[in-house]
Amino acid sequence: MDLIIALTLALATGGAGQVEAPDPEIIGPKTLCFKYSSFQLLDGERVVDVRIGLEAMGIEVEGPHGRYSIRESEIFARPTTLGRRVHRKGAATYYRSRNAASYAITGRTSYSPDRDALVLWVSGSALTGRAADATIYSRVTVGDPASLRCDRRYLYGWDIALGRGD
């Protein structure tokens, strides 16, 4: 509820469309749910920053091997090439970027039911571009999290801002 209030307040007061959401400390293990995906926060990890916008959101996580961010959006521009495919889970495909230790995750969503959309980016100092990165990015699942038991939900979008969503 705090996240919805923060976003609505920012819009009502002329905010820039993105706010830092007030949030109690979130420490793993927890299931974190976003609009089109979910993430398993492990024991020893904690959410240190949350950013909510009208068309995107992101969290920054601190763990034993450094920090990383998970950003979800409905409007990511799809690069010419996503990089090398490194993982597949369900209908989601995970790509390692050629330029950095960051990962693009594609999948089907309610706004793109007939083709894969670029839904998430995972990046940060905890990622090295090596196989061990799978211990982070493979905990992201693309799909409607409505049926999951979520310890925390991070929602965004006009429906939320206008009070028409959860």
C-alpha positions, -999 to 999 in steps of 0.1 A, spaced: 0 0 0 29 24 8 41 20 -28 8 29 -43 4 59 -20 40 71 -28 34 69 -66 0 86 -64 14 113 -42 43 120 -66 19 123 -95 -5 146 -76 23 169 -65 40 171 -99 66 144 -94 89 134 -122 71 101 -128 95 81 -107 97 80 -69 118 63 -43 92 42 -25 92 42 13 96 6 24 105 -13 55 137 -32 52 131 -63 31 155 -92 40 155 -126 24 143 -152 21 113 -137 4 93 -139 -27 91 -105 -44 65 -100 -71 64 -74 -98 38 -67 -125 50 -94 -150 76 -114 -130 88 -126 -96 121 -130 -79 134 -152 -50 154 -131 -26 178 -154 -7 188 -155 29 217 -130 33 203 -106 7 183 -74 13 165 -48 -9 184 -15 -5 165 6 -30 132 7 -48 123 29 -77 87 31 -90 77 48 -122 47 49 -145 60 24 -170 88 7 -150 102 -3 -116 134 -15 -102 149 -28 -70 185 -29 -59 196 -59 -39 227 -62 -17 241 -97 -11 272 -114 0 289 -109 -34 279 -73 -41 249 -54 -54 227 -60 -84 195 -44 -98 164 -59 -113 145 -36 -136 111 -44 -151 93 -23 -178 66 -24 -204 86 -1 -227 122 -13 -228 136 -6 -263 147 -39 -277 184 -38 -288 193 -51 -322 208 -81 -305 202 -92 -270 234 -111 -267 241 -147 -260 213 -170 -248 224 -184 -215 193 -198 -199 157 -208 -206 129 -213 -180 94 -219 -190 86 -194 -217 113 -170 -206 147 -167 -223 178 -151 -206 205 -134 -225 239 -121 -214 247 -87 -229 278 -85 -251 290 -52 -235 287 -59 -198 278 -84 -172 241 -76 -175 212 -99 -185 181 -93 -206 151 -115 -199 124 -119 -224 90 -136 -222 53 -134 -230 32 -110 -210 -4 -97 -211 7 -68 -233 27 -91 -256 9 -125 -256 20 -135 -291 57 -128 -290 85 -124 -265 89 -90 -251 120 -76 -233 106 -75 -198 136 -73 -174 173 -63 -171 195 -77 -143 228 -59 -138 253 -49 -111 286 -54 -94 276 -89 -82 275 -101 -118 307 -111 -136 296 -124 -169 305 -159 -159 283 -190 -153 280 -183 -116 257 -153 -125 230 -179 -130 226 -181 -92 211 -146 -95 193 -143 -128 178 -178 -127 158 -167 -97 138 -143 -119 106 -158 -133 86 -142 -161 48 -147 -158 18 -135 -140 26 -136 -103 -11 -133 -93 -12 -170 -82 20 -168 -61 23 -162 -24 43 -130 -25 59 -116 6 61 -82 -12 45 -68 -44 60 -39 -64 35 -26 -89 36 3 -113 16 18 -141 -12 42 -148 -39 19 -134 -21 19 -101 -15 57 -102 -52 63 -110 -64 39 -83 -77 12 -107 -53 -15 -97 -41 -34 -67 
